[in-house]
């Protein structure tokens, strides 16, 4: 077992207080958006085994089988296949989608063949991997996830009373689901910027008014869209966002986001886990590059319920957030004082994160480690560990 020394990423959309509150540190006044736990080369965690802090990816490179386990190396290669984060949103993240594995491989190969630099602002594919992800709320958490039913989106847009949006509502009512959603998103992203900015301004004022009107259907969604618009005034992504389901997670609830599902995180603190990739295609609420043709190729134009997940309890006290993905497996333990130790079997790499109270770990060799709120540790595949304490611990590993 090794305590992790982790990096906080200061993205502009981050909360100034949520991660400091979790870690028990003083706010700096600057945004602190994500706390990374893992071996991603962009900000690998560090481990000190008596010779000073060493990046986790360096330790894995030195002995992949000992750190990851033979089965993980055979399935995913000599690298940790997931990245665990604490995400703290104080302002909306961009509306975005992720490619599936085949799309990522093809897109990456194409941009490599064309010589597009990895750091080019118009580069879509930073690697050849997909990026399914899951977020578990630690506080009430607002987000957008998946398309609304076209008829419902038309009703929501019509209620704004903005004439320039009426053609979009007509399309949503007139065509089959896939075609309707595709046509409207393409039209929004292809609209003339100045005219769209005026439309967004009018829609924002109307959304603010409707959000404050008692008994208004979709009042919470209007409030969320208006808040996003204040962060990105005039951004066409505000209208794109109105095609999506608004969802508010309560602590302990989760969302799983597969390939092609448009989504955005708006506000709140959560634990996020994802396959180890940086592939993102954006479609609004961002000053960054939007590749409209590629985006329209990747998006799944399917309306669906956002699918809020709740953990499934096992007899040993582990609560699993089930996801149809092999690269990661996320669960939690809510530890009560005096309860029996939980045994965490080895064979796969594990990261443990304490989000409340205190956790105590004991390895087979008798060594012990205590995790306080906000602290995390690395458990190599070869180790079998016992977990006790009083608090909440998230466990990230790979699917067996």
C-alpha positions as CSV (number, residue, x, y, z in Angstrom):
1,X,0.0,0.0,0.0
2,X,1.2,3.5,-0.9
3,X,-0.3,6.8,-0.1
4,X,-0.8,8.8,-3.3
5,X,0.5,12.4,-3.8
6,X,-2.0,13.9,-6.3
7,X,-2.1,16.9,-8.6
8,X,-5.0,19.4,-8.6
9,X,-5.8,20.7,-12.1
10,X,-6.7,24.5,-12.0
11,X,-9.2,24.6,-15.0
12,X,-11.1,27.8,-15.2
13,X,-14.5,26.1,-14.6
14,X,-13.4,24.7,-11.3
15,X,-14.9,25.6,-7.9
16,X,-12.6,27.7,-5.6
17,X,-13.8,25.9,-2.4
18,X,-15.0,22.3,-3.0
19,X,-11.7,20.5,-3.4
20,X,-10.0,22.5,-0.6
21,X,-13.0,21.6,1.6
22,X,-12.5,17.9,0.8
23,X,-8.8,18.0,1.4
24,X,-9.0,20.2,4.5
25,X,-6.8,22.9,2.9
26,X,-7.2,26.7,2.7
27,X,-8.7,28.0,-0.6
28,X,-6.3,29.9,-2.7
29,X,-8.9,31.9,-4.5
30,X,-8.0,30.2,-7.7
31,X,-10.3,27.5,-9.3
32,X,-9.5,23.9,-8.4
33,X,-11.3,21.7,-10.9
34,X,-10.0,18.2,-10.7
35,X,-7.9,16.1,-8.4
36,X,-6.2,13.3,-10.5
37,X,-5.5,9.9,-9.1
38,X,-3.7,7.4,-11.4
39,X,-1.0,7.1,-13.9
40,X,-2.1,9.4,-16.7
41,X,1.1,11.0,-18.1
42,X,-0.5,14.4,-18.0
43,X,-0.5,14.5,-14.2
44,X,0.5,11.1,-12.7
45,X,0.1,10.5,-8.9
46,X,3.4,10.1,-7.1
47,X,4.3,7.3,-4.7
48,X,7.1,7.3,-2.1
49,X,8.6,3.9,-1.3
50,X,11.5,5.3,0.7
51,X,13.5,6.9,-2.0
52,X,11.4,10.0,-2.6
53,X,8.3,10.5,-4.7
54,X,8.2,8.6,-8.0
55,X,5.4,9.0,-10.6
56,X,3.1,6.1,-10.6
57,X,3.4,5.6,-14.4
58,X,7.2,5.2,-13.9
59,X,6.6,2.5,-11.2
60,X,4.2,0.7,-13.5
61,X,6.7,0.9,-16.4
62,X,9.4,-0.7,-14.3
63,X,7.3,-3.8,-13.4
64,X,3.9,-3.9,-15.0
65,X,3.0,-7.4,-13.8
66,X,3.7,-6.7,-10.1
67,X,1.8,-3.4,-10.1
68,X,-1.1,-4.3,-12.4
69,X,-1.3,-8.0,-12.3
70,X,-0.8,-10.5,-15.2
71,X,-4.5,-10.5,-16.2
72,X,-4.7,-6.7,-16.5
73,X,-1.5,-6.5,-18.6
74,X,-2.7,-9.2,-20.9
75,X,-6.1,-7.4,-21.4
76,X,-5.0,-3.8,-21.6
77,X,-1.3,-3.7,-22.0
78,X,1.3,-2.4,-19.5
79,X,-0.6,0.6,-18.3
80,X,-3.3,1.5,-15.8
81,X,-6.5,1.4,-17.9
82,X,-8.5,3.9,-15.8
83,X,-8.1,7.4,-14.3
84,X,-9.9,8.3,-11.0
85,X,-10.7,12.0,-10.2
86,X,-12.5,14.2,-7.8
87,X,-14.3,16.8,-10.0
88,X,-15.4,20.1,-8.6
89,X,-17.5,22.2,-11.1
90,X,-18.2,25.8,-10.2
91,X,-19.2,26.7,-13.8
92,X,-20.4,24.5,-16.7
93,X,-18.0,22.2,-18.6
94,X,-18.4,22.1,-22.4
95,X,-21.2,20.1,-23.9
96,X,-19.2,17.1,-25.3
97,X,-19.2,13.6,-26.6
98,X,-16.6,10.8,-26.6
99,X,-15.9,8.3,-29.5
100,X,-16.2,4.6,-29.2
101,X,-13.0,2.5,-29.5
102,X,-13.2,1.9,-33.2
103,X,-13.9,5.6,-33.9
104,X,-11.0,6.6,-31.6
105,X,-8.5,4.3,-33.3
106,X,-9.6,5.4,-36.8
107,X,-9.6,9.1,-35.9
108,X,-6.2,9.0,-34.2
109,X,-4.6,7.1,-37.1
110,X,-6.1,9.6,-39.6
111,X,-4.8,12.7,-37.7
112,X,-1.4,11.0,-37.2
113,X,-1.2,10.2,-40.9
114,X,-2.1,13.8,-41.8
115,X,0.6,15.1,-39.4
116,X,-1.7,17.1,-37.1
117,X,0.3,18.0,-34.0
118,X,-1.0,16.5,-30.8
119,X,-1.2,20.0,-29.2
120,X,-2.9,21.6,-32.2
121,X,-6.1,23.4,-31.1
122,X,-8.1,21.7,-33.9
123,X,-6.9,18.2,-33.0
124,X,-9.8,15.9,-32.1
125,X,-8.1,12.6,-31.1
126,X,-5.2,12.7,-28.6
127,X,-5.0,8.9,-28.4
128,X,-6.4,5.8,-29.8
129,X,-8.7,4.9,-26.9
130,X,-12.3,5.4,-26.0
131,X,-13.4,7.4,-22.9
132,X,-16.5,5.9,-21.2
133,X,-16.9,7.6,-17.8
134,X,-18.9,7.5,-14.6
135,X,-19.6,10.3,-12.1
136,X,-20.8,9.7,-8.5
137,X,-22.1,12.8,-6.7
138,X,-20.6,13.8,-3.4
139,X,-22.9,16.9,-3.2
140,X,-26.1,17.8,-5.1
141,X,-24.8,17.8,-8.7
142,X,-26.4,19.3,-11.8
143,X,-25.6,18.0,-15.2
144,X,-26.9,17.4,-18.7
145,X,-27.1,13.8,-20.1
146,X,-28.4,12.5,-23.4
147,X,-31.1,13.8,-25.7
148,X,-34.7,14.7,-24.6
149,X,-37.5,13.2,-26.6
150,X,-37.9,15.5,-29.6
151,X,-41.5,16.4,-28.7
152,X,-40.5,17.4,-25.2
153,X,-37.6,19.4,-26.5
154,X,-40.0,21.2,-28.9
155,X,-42.3,22.0,-26.0
156,X,-39.5,23.4,-23.9
157,X,-38.2,25.5,-26.7
158,X,-41.7,26.8,-27.7
159,X,-42.4,27.9,-24.1
160,X,-39.5,30.4,-24.4
161,X,-41.4,32.4,-26.9
162,X,-38.4,33.3,-29.0
163,X,-39.4,33.5,-32.7
164,X,-36.0,32.5,-34.1
165,X,-36.3,29.2,-32.3
166,X,-39.7,28.2,-33.8
167,X,-38.2,26.5,-36.9
168,X,-36.2,24.2,-34.6
169,X,-39.3,23.2,-32.7
170,X,-41.1,22.5,-36.0
171,X,-38.3,20.2,-37.1
172,X,-38.4,18.4,-33.8
173,X,-42.1,17.7,-34.3
174,X,-42.0,16.9,-38.0
175,X,-39.3,14.2,-38.4
176,X,-38.3,10.9,-36.9
177,X,-36.2,11.1,-33.8
178,X,-32.7,10.5,-35.3
179,X,-33.3,12.9,-38.2
180,X,-35.0,15.6,-36.0
181,X,-32.2,15.7,-33.4
182,X,-29.5,15.6,-36.1
183,X,-31.0,18.4,-38.2
184,X,-31.6,20.7,-35.2
185,X,-28.1,20.2,-33.7
186,X,-26.5,20.8,-37.2
187,X,-28.6,23.9,-37.7
188,X,-27.7,25.3,-34.3
189,X,-24.0,24.7,-34.7
190,X,-24.0,26.0,-38.3
191,X,-25.9,29.2,-37.6
192,X,-24.5,32.7,-38.2
193,X,-22.7,33.6,-35.0
194,X,-24.1,37.2,-34.5
195,X,-27.7,36.1,-35.2
196,X,-27.3,33.1,-32.9
197,X,-25.9,35.3,-30.1
198,X,-29.0,37.5,-30.2
199,X,-31.2,34.4,-30.1
200,X,-29.3,33.0,-27.2
201,X,-29.6,36.3,-25.3
202,X,-33.4,36.3,-25.8
203,X,-33.6,32.6,-24.8
204,X,-31.6,33.3,-21.7
205,X,-33.9,36.1,-20.5
206,X,-36.9,33.9,-21.2
207,X,-35.4,30.9,-19.4
208,X,-34.6,33.1,-16.4
209,X,-38.2,34.3,-16.3
210,X,-39.7,30.8,-16.6
211,X,-37.4,29.4,-14.0
212,X,-38.7,32.0,-11.5
213,X,-42.4,31.5,-12.4
214,X,-44.2,29.1,-10.0
215,X,-45.6,26.0,-11.6
216,X,-43.6,26.3,-14.8
217,X,-42.8,22.8,-16.3
218,X,-39.1,22.2,-16.6
219,X,-38.3,25.1,-14.2
220,X,-35.1,23.5,-12.9
221,X,-33.9,22.9,-16.4
222,X,-34.6,26.5,-17.4
223,X,-32.6,27.6,-14.4
224,X,-29.7,25.4,-15.4
225,X,-29.7,26.6,-19.0
226,X,-29.8,30.2,-17.9
227,X,-26.9,29.7,-15.5
228,X,-24.9,28.1,-18.3
229,X,-25.7,31.0,-20.6
230,X,-24.4,33.5,-18.0
231,X,-21.0,31.7,-18.1
232,X,-21.0,31.6,-21.9
233,X,-23.1,34.6,-23.1
234,X,-24.2,34.2,-26.7
235,X,-22.8,30.7,-27.0
236,X,-24.7,28.5,-29.5
237,X,-24.1,25.6,-27.1
238,X,-26.9,27.1,-24.9
239,X,-29.4,26.1,-27.5
240,X,-27.7,22.8,-28.0
241,X,-28.0,22.2,-24.3
242,X,-31.7,22.6,-24.4
243,X,-32.0,19.4,-26.5
244,X,-30.5,17.5,-23.5
245,X,-32.0,16.1,-20.3
246,X,-31.3,18.1,-17.2
247,X,-30.5,15.9,-14.2
248,X,-29.8,16.6,-10.6
249,X,-28.0,13.9,-8.7
250,X,-28.2,13.6,-5.0
251,X,-25.1,12.4,-3.0
252,X,-24.4,8.8,-3.8
253,X,-26.2,8.8,-7.1
254,X,-24.3,8.4,-10.4
255,X,-24.4,8.8,-14.2
256,X,-22.7,6.5,-16.7
257,X,-21.7,8.1,-20.0
258,X,-21.0,5.8,-22.9
259,X,-19.7,6.6,-26.4
260,X,-21.7,9.2,-28.4
261,X,-23.8,10.5,-25.6
262,X,-23.8,14.3,-25.4
263,X,-23.4,15.6,-21.8
264,X,-22.1,18.4,-19.7
265,X,-21.4,18.8,-16.0
266,X,-22.8,22.1,-14.6
267,X,-22.2,22.4,-10.9
268,X,-21.2,20.2,-7.9
269,X,-18.6,17.9,-6.4
270,X,-18.2,14.3,-7.5
271,X,-16.0,11.3,-7.9
272,X,-15.3,10.5,-11.6
273,X,-13.7,7.5,-13.2
274,X,-13.0,7.0,-16.8
275,X,-11.0,5.0,-19.3
276,X,-7.5,6.4,-19.7
277,X,-8.1,8.8,-22.6
278,X,-8.3,12.5,-23.6
279,X,-10.6,12.2,-26.6
280,X,-13.3,14.8,-26.4
281,X,-15.4,16.3,-29.2
282,X,-17.1,19.5,-28.1
283,X,-20.4,21.0,-29.2
284,X,-20.9,24.1,-27.2
285,X,-20.3,26.1,-24.0
286,X,-16.6,26.4,-24.9
287,X,-14.2,28.8,-26.6
288,X,-12.4,25.7,-27.9
289,X,-12.5,24.2,-31.4
290,X,-15.8,22.5,-32.6
291,X,-15.4,20.2,-35.5
292,X,-19.1,20.0,-36.6
293,X,-18.8,17.3,-39.3
294,X,-16.8,15.0,-37.0
295,X,-19.1,15.7,-34.1
296,X,-22.2,14.8,-36.1
297,X,-20.5,11.6,-37.1
298,X,-19.8,10.6,-33.5
299,X,-23.0,11.6,-31.7
300,X,-25.7,9.0,-31.1
301,X,-28.9,10.7,-32.0
302,X,-31.1,8.7,-29.6
303,X,-33.4,10.1,-27.0
304,X,-33.2,8.4,-23.7
305,X,-33.7,8.8,-20.0
306,X,-30.5,9.9,-18.3
307,X,-30.4,6.7,-16.3
308,X,-29.5,7.7,-12.8
309,X,-27.6,4.9,-11.1
310,X,-27.6,3.8,-7.4
311,X,-25.2,1.4,-5.9
312,X,-25.9,-2.3,-5.6
313,X,-25.1,-3.7,-2.2
314,X,-23.3,-7.0,-1.7
315,X,-23.3,-9.1,1.5
316,X,-19.7,-8.0,2.3
317,X,-20.7,-4.4,2.4
318,X,-19.3,-3.4,-1.0
319,X,-21.7,-1.2,-3.0
320,X,-21.1,-1.5,-6.7
321,X,-21.8,1.1,-9.4
322,X,-22.4,-1.3,-12.2
323,X,-21.2,-0.2,-15.7
324,X,-20.9,-2.1,-19.0
325,X,-17.2,-1.5,-19.3
326,X,-14.1,-3.5,-18.5
327,X,-11.5,-0.8,-18.0
328,X,-12.9,0.3,-14.7
329,X,-15.0,-0.9,-11.8
330,X,-16.1,1.6,-9.2
331,X,-17.6,0.8,-5.8
332,X,-17.8,2.3,-2.3
333,X,-17.7,1.1,1.3
334,X,-19.7,3.0,4.0
335,X,-17.8,1.9,7.1
336,X,-19.5,1.8,10.5
337,X,-17.5,1.8,13.8
338,X,-16.9,-1.7,15.1
339,X,-17.9,-3.4,11.9
340,X,-15.9,-6.4,10.7
341,X,-12.9,-5.8,8.4
342,X,-13.7,-5.8,4.7
343,X,-11.2,-7.9,2.7
344,X,-10.0,-6.4,-0.6
345,X,-8.7,-9.3,-2.7
346,X,-5.7,-8.7,-4.9
347,X,-5.1,-9.7,-8.5
348,X,-6.0,-6.3,-9.9
349,X,-4.6,-2.8,-9.3
350,X,-6.7,-0.7,-6.9
351,X,-6.9,3.0,-5.9
352,X,-8.8,3.8,-2.7
353,X,-10.2,7.3,-2.0
354,X,-11.6,8.3,1.4
355,X,-14.3,10.9,1.0
356,X,-15.6,11.1,4.6
357,X,-14.4,10.1,8.0
358,X,-11.3,7.9,8.2
359,X,-10.2,4.5,6.8
360,X,-7.6,2.1,8.1
361,X,-5.8,-0.4,5.9
362,X,-3.8,-3.5,6.9
363,X,-1.7,-5.4,4.4
364,X,-0.8,-9.1,4.5
365,X,2.7,-8.2,5.8
366,X,1.2,-6.4,8.8
367,X,1.9,-2.9,7.5
368,X,-0.9,-0.3,8.1
369,X,-2.0,2.9,6.5
370,X,-4.6,5.5,7.6
371,X,-6.5,7.6,5.1
372,X,-8.2,10.7,6.2
373,X,-10.9,12.6,4.2
374,X,-9.5,13.5,0.8
375,X,-6.6,11.1,0.9
376,X,-6.0,8.1,-1.4
377,X,-3.7,5.2,-1.8
378,X,-2.4,2.7,-4.4
379,X,-2.6,-1.0,-3.8
380,X,-0.6,-3.1,-6.3
381,X,-2.2,-6.2,-7.7
382,X,-0.1,-8.6,-5.6
383,X,-1.5,-7.2,-2.3
384,X,-4.5,-8.4,-0.3
385,X,-5.7,-5.8,2.1
386,X,-8.2,-5.4,5.0
387,X,-10.3,-2.3,5.3
388,X,-11.8,-0.9,8.6
389,X,-12.7,2.5,10.0
390,X,-15.6,4.9,10.1
391,X,-16.4,6.8,6.9
392,X,-16.8,6.4,3.2
393,X,-14.2,4.9,0.8
394,X,-14.4,4.6,-2.9
395,X,-12.6,1.7,-4.6
396,X,-11.4,1.9,-8.2
397,X,-10.1,-1.1,-10.0
398,X,-10.7,-3.0,-13.3
399,X,-13.6,-5.4,-14.0
400,X,-12.7,-9.0,-13.2
